[in-house]
Amino acid sequence: MKNISILGSTGSIGTQALEVIRANPELYKVVALTANANAELLISQAMEFKPELVVIGDEKLYHVVKNALSGIKVLYGEDALCEASALTSADIVLTAIMGAVGLRPTIAAIEAKKTIALANKETLVVAGEMITRLAAANGVKIIPVDSEHSAIYQCLVGEQLNDIEKIYITASGGPFRGKDRNFLSNVTKEQALKHPNWIMGAKITIDSASLMNKGLEVIEAKWLFNLDVDQIDVIVHPQSIIHSLVQFNDGSIKAQMGLPDMKLPIHYAMAYPQRIESKFPRFNFMDYPELTFSKPDLITFRNLGLAYDALRKGGNMPCIINAANEVVVDAFLNNQIGFLEMSDVIAQCMSDLPFIAEPALNNFLETDQHTRIFARELVTKKHLAI
């Protein structure tokens, strides 16, 4: 049995991870659960799974959670997230927190030599070089949970002695595939939240619609698999059956395929290195007689190109793009800016904020904070101009 700490248990990945655990009680035990502000669901989960530790991010909700959970240790705040990450009894830490707030808890888990099931892509986007170096120094394995990176990880099993020539990260294209800028200038959040294939949280669904999700995945892939930027390509695959591909130096290509269901890569990460039988629906080729592919439109969907630019620039630039994106997505969801204006704000942040070529942890934290302030100012100006 593996003991698991779940950071972000009330989000999309966290709730699906608990579904996997619920279906396999002989394999997994929950030792810690954390959430930011969904106290009601967190309390319900804790009552069912009875972890050692529960953490609520919002201090104002601490007593609500504490009073509801007798016999369970309850804490609040970012330091408590780090405690949940480093819990002595945990074998695996599933980091499913959304955003850059996952950076410190991931570092705490690595320093405690915990296996990381990584669903918080922002950690590697913001500080990929630091995190991968720290993981190597501590002998910590990082197993990706994103479906695309899980696919690449699975394709590389047994290929340690063979050189990667290129990887292809697949993208569904989101709800606006094939649309032009004129159409996108008037889209609503309701339209953007209707993903054709995946059921995800609001932030990642908007990222998928803008292709920023693919941009962040490109940056993450560079650090996970030690690749040069020119070795990472994105292709649009509307059916979302091939989750990603690896091309080796002999020209051979491996692809990982399956139905679009996040429980599959979650289950793989938690069970690794074993493959444990599941009751998930099976892919049937006859249901998908055609699998199609095309190039992404980098002119209409600027965010993917901006992410490549940030990766090539390096330093704190990926941190800037990540923080700016979190601000603009929140603003779009609150009807403060338009869909295309999100890219405008991100590009201006990249252009105007100070560049640091070799940032330390404090530089990342300061860059994240300063970018959010600057991006909110730009959003306010655009909102007032409407």
C-alpha atoms as one frame of an Amber mdcrd trajectory, in Angstrom:
protein
   0.000   0.000   0.000   1.221   3.504  -0.898   0.535   6.486   1.344  -0.412
   9.601  -0.635  -0.571  13.303   0.181  -2.859  15.169  -2.213  -2.197  18.881
  -2.561  -5.280  20.407  -4.140  -7.749  17.622  -3.354 -10.883  19.624  -4.205
  -9.820  20.523  -7.764 -10.333  18.528 -10.942  -7.165  16.412 -10.620  -7.542
  15.985  -6.863 -11.134  14.753  -7.017 -10.280  12.331  -9.830  -7.303  11.042
  -7.856  -9.640  10.322  -4.965 -11.900   8.421  -7.362  -8.930   6.215  -8.254
  -8.094   5.714  -4.577 -11.730   4.996  -3.740 -11.739   2.243  -6.379  -8.455
   0.757  -5.078  -8.557   0.925  -1.263  -6.140  -1.985  -0.969  -3.469  -0.073
  -2.929  -3.602   3.494  -1.642  -4.118   5.342   1.628  -4.620   9.111   1.894
  -2.430  10.686   4.591  -2.934  14.386   3.767  -5.509  16.507   1.950  -5.235
  20.200   1.152  -7.492  22.788  -0.474  -7.476  26.532  -0.898 -11.033  27.613
  -0.079 -13.510  24.797  -0.772 -13.975  23.974   2.897 -17.209  22.044   2.438
 -15.764  19.551  -0.036 -12.492  19.290   1.894 -14.406  18.391   5.067 -16.416
  15.762   3.187 -13.258  14.232   1.724 -11.525  14.176   5.103 -14.489  12.456
   6.735 -14.389   9.765   4.060 -10.635   9.172   3.754  -9.563  10.056   7.318
  -6.092  11.490   6.629  -3.563  12.416   9.313  -3.423  16.035   8.173  -5.829
  18.474   6.508  -4.767  21.926   5.295  -7.032  24.796   4.266  -5.291  27.641
   2.469  -7.709  30.377   3.486  -7.100  31.298   7.128 -10.679  32.611   7.472
 -11.969  29.063   6.939  -9.611  27.396   9.411 -12.067  27.193  12.323 -14.844
  25.918  10.054 -12.660  22.998   8.992 -11.093  22.498  12.422 -14.454  22.312
  14.210 -15.818  19.823  11.679 -12.909  17.364  11.911 -12.317  16.067  15.391
  -9.358  13.720  15.694  -7.657  15.043  12.530  -4.840  17.579  12.583  -5.957
  20.748  10.761  -3.639  23.582   9.699  -3.843  26.564   7.359  -1.595  28.575
   5.058   1.394  28.057   2.776   3.728  26.777   5.503   1.146  24.105   6.289
   1.125  23.089   2.603   4.853  22.502   2.901   4.251  20.392   6.018   1.725
  18.270   4.113   4.301  17.858   1.324   7.000  16.642   3.698   4.794  14.428
   5.873   6.901  11.558   7.191   4.310   8.890   6.415   3.778   9.949   2.770
   5.311   7.882  -0.021   3.930   9.983  -2.895   2.973  13.648  -3.034   0.415
  14.447  -5.725   0.847  18.156  -6.411  -2.446  19.221  -7.971  -2.449  22.814
  -6.733  -3.170  25.317  -9.484  -0.601  28.032 -10.120   2.810  29.160  -8.869
   1.745  28.617  -5.248   2.758  24.991  -5.828   6.453  25.884  -6.042   7.377
  25.954  -2.334   5.423  22.787  -1.408   7.063  20.922  -4.298  10.497  21.995
  -3.066   9.556  20.831   0.445   8.501  17.423  -0.911  11.733  17.044  -2.870
  13.866  17.977   0.131  11.935  15.353   2.125  12.811  12.866  -0.667   9.199
  12.106  -1.589   8.222  10.766  -4.994   6.396  13.553  -6.831   3.304  12.932
  -8.970   3.338  16.304 -10.698   0.080  17.834 -11.897   1.152  21.404 -11.124
   2.850  22.344 -14.396   3.510  25.883 -13.168   6.230  24.599 -10.817   8.423
  23.578 -13.754   7.355  26.548 -15.863   8.424  29.012 -13.168  11.588  27.291
 -11.923  12.220  24.217 -14.036  16.016  24.277 -13.900  16.034  24.702 -10.112
  13.444  21.993  -9.504  15.010  19.361 -11.759  18.471  20.056 -10.330  17.144
  19.742  -6.770  15.276  16.526  -7.620  18.428  14.993  -9.111  20.490  15.980
  -6.071  17.967  14.320  -3.741  17.384  11.236  -5.890  13.706  12.140  -6.264
  11.600  10.828  -9.108   9.147  13.272 -10.738   6.336  11.413 -12.498   4.190
  13.725 -14.645   0.413  13.564 -14.385  -0.477  15.823 -17.326  -1.796  13.484
 -20.009   0.735  14.741 -22.571   3.790  14.444 -20.345   2.571  11.145 -18.935
   2.381   9.896 -22.520   5.973  10.947 -23.206   7.112   9.424 -19.915   5.436
   6.122 -20.827   6.997   6.141 -24.302  10.457   6.563 -22.744  10.234   3.554
 -20.411  13.017   1.178 -21.468  14.611   3.773 -23.759  17.178   5.181 -21.324
  20.114   4.377 -23.641  18.497   5.822 -26.752  18.549   9.447 -27.888  15.378
  11.461 -28.398  15.288  13.304 -31.710  11.986  15.102 -31.150   8.795  14.999
 -29.124   5.339  15.947 -30.337   2.879  17.307 -27.789  -0.682  16.966 -29.040
  -3.369  19.611 -28.630  -7.084  19.218 -29.181  -7.263  22.797 -30.438  -9.882
  23.592 -27.799 -13.358  24.988 -28.498 -12.072  27.624 -30.963 -10.043  25.427
 -33.326 -10.186  26.889 -36.824 -11.648  30.224 -35.720 -10.100  33.559 -36.748
  -9.231  36.652 -34.712 -12.436  38.398 -35.729 -14.450  35.579 -34.175 -12.256
  35.442 -31.074 -12.607  39.168 -30.413 -16.181  38.617 -29.245 -16.153  35.215
 -27.549 -17.516  34.831 -24.013 -16.185  32.874 -21.073 -19.140  30.499 -21.429
 -18.015  29.624 -24.953 -14.379  29.279 -23.875 -15.292  26.916 -21.033 -16.922
  24.379 -23.378 -13.974  22.106 -24.083 -14.818  19.468 -26.720 -12.971  16.538
 -25.124 -11.718  17.113 -21.588 -13.429  17.911 -18.279 -11.094  20.267 -16.431
 -11.088  23.214 -14.040 -11.950  26.696 -15.324  -8.381  28.050 -15.456  -6.891
  25.164 -17.418  -9.919  25.097 -19.739  -9.350  28.753 -20.659  -5.638  27.991
 -21.107  -6.631  25.218 -23.502  -8.872  27.573 -25.468  -6.022  30.116 -25.830
  -3.339  27.434 -26.423  -1.431  28.753 -23.411  -1.846  25.304 -21.922   0.298
  23.908 -24.746   2.820  26.688 -24.256   3.200  25.857 -20.581   3.489  22.170
 -21.479   6.304  22.947 -23.919   8.243  24.696 -21.147   7.509  21.884 -18.709
   8.618  19.240 -21.223  11.984  20.939 -21.689  12.809  20.379 -18.013  11.108
  17.031 -17.493  12.909  15.380 -20.408  16.091  17.495 -20.687  15.369  18.719
 -24.205  16.335  21.689 -26.346  13.476  23.951 -27.389  13.826  22.884 -31.061
  13.199  19.280 -30.048   9.670  20.109 -28.855   6.841  20.474 -31.345   3.073
  20.901 -30.938   0.533  19.358 -33.303  -3.234  19.765 -33.254  -5.053  16.443
 -32.923  -8.791  17.126 -32.403  -9.729  13.590 -31.329  -7.388  13.637 -28.275
  -6.640   9.928 -28.648  -2.885  10.164 -29.194  -1.700  12.010 -26.111   1.863
  12.650 -27.306   4.641  11.065 -29.363   8.399  10.524 -29.108  10.633  10.287
 -32.172  14.012   8.602 -31.654  17.252   9.199 -33.556  16.643   6.210 -35.835
  13.395   7.795 -37.054  11.119   5.456 -35.124   8.135   7.030 -33.343   6.299
   5.826 -30.240   2.833   7.115 -29.372   0.750   6.648 -26.239  -2.968   6.355
 -26.953  -6.180   6.149 -24.974  -9.490   7.817 -24.327  -9.308  11.385 -22.939
  -9.675  10.572 -19.245  -7.352  12.112 -16.643  -7.872   9.197 -14.266  -5.629
   7.088 -16.504  -2.418   9.176 -16.121  -3.263   9.765 -12.438  -3.525   6.009
 -11.884  -0.290   5.438 -13.822   1.631   7.982 -11.745   0.412   6.651  -8.419
   0.971   2.977  -9.322   4.337   3.458 -11.083   6.346   1.379 -11.930   3.493
  -1.108 -12.047   0.451  -1.002 -14.287  -2.546  -1.808 -12.114  -5.753  -3.155
 -13.643  -8.502  -0.568 -13.910 -12.163  -0.500 -14.855 -11.773   2.615 -17.014
 -13.525   2.552 -20.435 -11.375   1.084 -23.211 -10.483   2.736 -26.513 -12.014
   1.139 -29.599 -10.425   1.866 -32.976 -13.786   1.424 -34.695 -15.167   4.384
 -32.746 -12.386   6.577 -34.192 -11.866   5.527 -37.829  -9.938   8.748 -38.541
  -7.227  10.444 -36.505  -6.263  13.832 -37.926  -3.399  16.265 -37.372  -2.579
  19.865 -38.282  -0.245  22.713 -37.344  -1.317  25.155 -34.620  -2.218  28.687
 -35.749   0.373  30.829 -33.952  -0.926  34.070 -35.464  -4.478  33.687 -34.175
  -3.450  31.965 -30.946  -0.453  34.074 -29.881   0.058  32.489 -26.469   1.801
  29.400 -27.785   4.340  31.548 -29.636   4.844  33.729 -26.554   5.599  30.618
 -24.493   8.229  29.480 -27.020   9.732  32.988 -26.856   9.855  32.822 -23.054
  11.540  29.414 -23.127  14.176  30.601 -25.601  14.848  33.696 -23.486  15.112
  31.643 -20.282  15.881  33.157 -16.886  12.785  34.554 -15.187  10.853  35.022
 -18.449   8.783  31.809 -18.084   7.938  32.986 -14.550   6.691  36.286 -16.011
   4.533  34.623 -18.638   3.038  32.236 -16.080   2.138  34.939 -13.551   0.738
  37.260 -16.209  -1.346  34.438 -17.631  -2.857  33.589 -14.240  -3.918  37.233
 -13.849  -5.434  37.575 -17.311  -7.317  34.289 -17.141  -8.882  35.380 -13.857
  -9.736  38.737 -15.441 -11.303  37.054 -18.475 -13.377  34.782 -16.241 -14.583
  37.916 -14.420 -15.491  39.698 -17.678 -12.787  42.358 -17.214 -10.930  41.833
 -20.508 -11.559  40.149 -23.835 -10.167  36.842 -25.033  -7.555  38.343 -27.371
  -6.554  40.984 -24.839  -5.126  38.257 -22.615  -2.222  37.830 -25.056  -1.726
  41.604 -25.256  -1.229  41.865 -21.487   1.119  38.878 -21.367   3.245  40.259
 -24.206   3.524  43.664 -22.523   4.601  42.056 -19.252   7.303  40.134 -21.104
   8.444  43.328 -22.802   8.377  45.746 -19.862   9.329  43.784 -16.733  12.995
  43.319 -15.678  14.753  40.255 -17.080  16.957  38.180 -14.767  19.208  35.718
 -16.596  20.112  33.503 -13.603  17.366  33.840 -10.982  17.469  32.352  -7.491
  14.353  31.304  -5.572  13.806  34.783  -4.125  14.038  36.225  -7.658  11.315
  33.860  -8.840   9.067  34.802  -5.924   9.656  38.532  -6.459   9.154  38.242
 -10.228   5.888  36.401  -9.667   4.631  39.097  -7.283   5.742  42.058  -9.410
   4.300  40.545 -12.581   0.913  40.035 -10.953   0.811  43.663  -9.799   1.833
  44.978 -13.226  -0.564  42.675 -15.090  -3.486  43.724 -12.857  -2.686  47.375
 -13.586  -2.775  46.659 -17.323  -6.063  44.781 -16.958  -7.574  47.688 -15.035
  -6.568  50.127 -17.761  -8.122  47.937 -20.448 -11.273  47.445 -18.368 -11.685
  51.186 -17.806 -11.164  51.802 -21.510 -14.152  49.635 -22.466
